[in-house]
Amino acid sequence: MINYRHANTSDIETLVEFRLRFIRHYKPEQATELDTEIESGIRQYYTETIPTGECIHWLAESENRIIGGGALSIWSYAPGLTLRNGKSAYIFNIYTEPDFRKQGIATEVVRRLIADAGQRGVTRLELHATEMGSPVYEKLGFQPPCHKYMEFFVSPNNTDSQKSESNQRL
């Protein structure tokens, strides 16, 4: 039997490890250099955002073992024509342990994140889909954006602009 629950501050080390597993799985060529560089940042992010509700993370457990989960980061913008209340959220780190895949765990986690978003007044959800994850999101009604999505990465070492094809939100 699979149990689902919200993560809390006592789960932070598990959340850090799952985030690193996700990155290792989807970006193995960058994982080694990223682990040491971003591990403390991941820990700090969860330490700051889990208690405030800015980040909501669901965990799936089987026999006292965390087997999957996913997160939602809530953002506020100035209200506009398509985002009238200014609340948006980004779904990230949907991950299921390999031996538990294809059992609907990711779908259930995303459903729970959608419900949490709705309860908090979020009117738009965004995510980056992997090839494996796309069918899950499409089945739940996610669609490509109706606008051209662009991004820009500011280099911390200088003020010059930098194009980056490899820097993607994960």
C-alpha positions as CSV (number, residue, x, y, z in Angstrom):
1,M,0.0,0.0,0.0
2,I,1.2,3.5,-0.9
3,N,0.7,6.3,1.6
4,Y,1.0,10.0,0.6
5,R,1.8,12.8,2.9
6,H,3.1,16.4,2.9
7,A,6.8,16.7,3.7
8,N,7.8,18.7,6.7
9,T,11.1,20.1,8.1
10,S,12.1,16.6,9.5
11,D,12.1,15.4,5.8
12,I,14.6,18.0,4.5
13,E,17.6,15.6,4.2
14,T,15.3,13.2,2.2
15,L,14.1,16.1,0.0
16,V,17.7,17.1,-0.7
17,E,18.7,13.5,-1.6
18,F,15.6,13.1,-3.9
19,R,16.4,16.4,-5.6
20,L,20.0,15.3,-6.2
21,R,18.7,11.9,-7.5
22,F,16.4,13.6,-9.9
23,I,19.2,15.8,-11.2
24,R,21.6,12.8,-11.5
25,H,18.9,10.8,-13.4
26,Y,18.1,13.6,-15.9
27,K,21.4,15.4,-16.2
28,P,24.0,12.6,-15.5
29,E,26.7,14.5,-17.5
30,Q,26.5,17.4,-15.1
31,A,25.5,15.6,-11.9
32,T,29.0,15.2,-10.3
33,E,29.9,18.9,-10.5
34,L,26.4,19.9,-9.5
35,D,26.2,17.8,-6.3
36,T,28.7,19.6,-4.3
37,E,28.0,22.9,-5.8
38,I,24.2,23.0,-5.2
39,E,23.5,20.6,-2.3
40,S,23.7,23.3,0.4
41,G,21.6,25.6,-1.8
42,I,18.9,22.9,-2.1
43,R,19.0,22.3,1.7
44,Q,18.7,26.1,2.3
45,Y,15.8,26.3,-0.2
46,Y,13.8,23.6,1.6
47,T,14.7,24.9,5.0
48,E,13.3,28.3,4.1
49,T,10.3,27.4,2.0
50,I,8.8,24.3,3.5
51,P,7.8,26.0,6.9
52,T,6.3,29.0,5.1
53,G,4.3,27.0,2.5
54,E,6.1,28.7,-0.3
55,C,7.1,25.2,-1.3
56,I,4.7,22.2,-0.9
57,H,6.2,18.8,-1.3
58,W,4.3,15.5,-1.4
59,L,6.0,12.2,-0.5
60,A,4.9,8.7,-1.5
61,E,5.8,6.0,1.0
62,S,5.7,2.2,0.9
63,E,6.6,0.1,3.9
64,N,8.2,3.1,5.6
65,R,10.4,3.9,2.6
66,I,10.1,7.1,0.5
67,I,9.5,5.9,-3.0
68,G,8.5,9.1,-4.8
69,G,7.3,12.6,-4.6
70,G,7.1,16.0,-6.1
71,A,7.0,19.7,-5.3
72,L,5.2,22.9,-6.0
73,S,6.9,26.4,-5.6
74,I,4.4,29.2,-5.4
75,W,5.2,32.5,-7.0
76,S,3.5,35.9,-6.9
77,Y,3.4,38.3,-9.9
78,A,1.7,41.6,-10.6
79,P,-1.8,40.6,-11.7
80,G,-2.5,40.8,-15.4
81,L,-4.8,39.7,-18.2
82,T,-4.1,36.0,-18.0
83,L,-3.0,35.8,-14.3
84,R,-5.7,38.0,-12.7
85,N,-4.7,37.3,-9.0
86,G,-1.0,37.2,-9.7
87,K,-0.5,33.6,-8.2
88,S,1.4,31.1,-10.2
89,A,3.3,28.0,-9.3
90,Y,6.0,25.8,-10.7
91,I,5.8,22.0,-10.3
92,F,9.2,20.4,-10.0
93,N,11.1,17.3,-9.0
94,I,8.4,14.7,-9.8
95,Y,10.4,11.6,-9.1
96,T,9.5,7.9,-8.5
97,E,12.1,5.3,-7.6
98,P,12.7,3.1,-10.7
99,D,11.2,-0.1,-9.2
100,F,7.9,1.7,-8.4
101,R,7.3,3.4,-11.8
102,K,4.2,2.8,-13.9
103,Q,2.0,2.5,-10.9
104,G,0.4,5.9,-11.0
105,I,2.5,7.4,-8.2
106,A,3.6,10.5,-10.2
107,T,0.1,11.1,-11.4
108,E,-1.3,11.0,-7.8
109,V,1.5,13.3,-6.6
110,V,0.7,15.8,-9.4
111,R,-3.1,15.6,-8.6
112,R,-2.4,16.4,-5.0
113,L,-0.1,19.3,-6.0
114,I,-2.9,20.7,-8.3
115,A,-5.3,20.5,-5.4
116,D,-2.9,22.3,-3.0
117,A,-2.4,25.0,-5.7
118,G,-6.1,25.5,-6.1
119,Q,-6.6,25.7,-2.3
120,R,-4.0,28.5,-2.2
121,G,-5.6,30.5,-5.0
122,V,-3.0,29.6,-7.7
123,T,-4.5,30.0,-11.2
124,R,-1.6,28.8,-13.4
125,L,0.8,25.9,-13.0
126,E,4.0,25.6,-15.0
127,L,6.5,22.8,-15.3
128,H,9.2,21.5,-17.5
129,A,8.4,18.0,-18.7
130,T,10.8,15.2,-19.4
131,E,10.0,12.8,-22.2
132,M,9.0,10.2,-19.6
133,G,6.9,12.7,-17.7
134,S,5.0,14.3,-20.6
135,P,2.3,11.7,-20.8
136,V,1.5,12.1,-17.1
137,Y,1.0,15.8,-17.5
138,E,-0.9,15.7,-20.8
139,K,-3.3,13.2,-19.3
140,L,-4.0,15.7,-16.4
141,G,-4.6,18.5,-18.9
142,F,-1.3,20.3,-19.1
143,Q,-0.7,22.0,-22.5
144,P,2.2,23.8,-24.2
145,P,2.2,27.6,-23.3
146,C,0.3,29.8,-25.7
147,H,3.2,32.3,-25.6
148,K,6.8,32.1,-26.6
149,Y,8.8,31.2,-23.5
150,M,12.2,32.8,-23.2
151,E,14.8,32.9,-20.5
152,F,18.0,34.8,-19.7
153,F,20.7,33.7,-17.3
154,V,22.7,36.4,-15.5
155,S,26.3,35.4,-14.8
156,P,27.2,35.8,-11.1
157,N,30.8,36.5,-12.2
158,N,30.1,39.5,-14.4
159,T,27.3,41.7,-15.7
160,D,27.6,40.4,-19.3
161,S,24.7,38.4,-20.6
162,Q,25.1,34.7,-21.2
163,K,23.1,32.5,-23.4
164,S,22.8,29.0,-22.0
165,E,21.2,26.0,-23.8
166,S,22.2,23.6,-21.0
167,N,20.9,25.6,-18.0
168,Q,17.3,24.5,-17.7
169,R,15.1,24.5,-14.6
170,L,14.9,21.0,-13.1
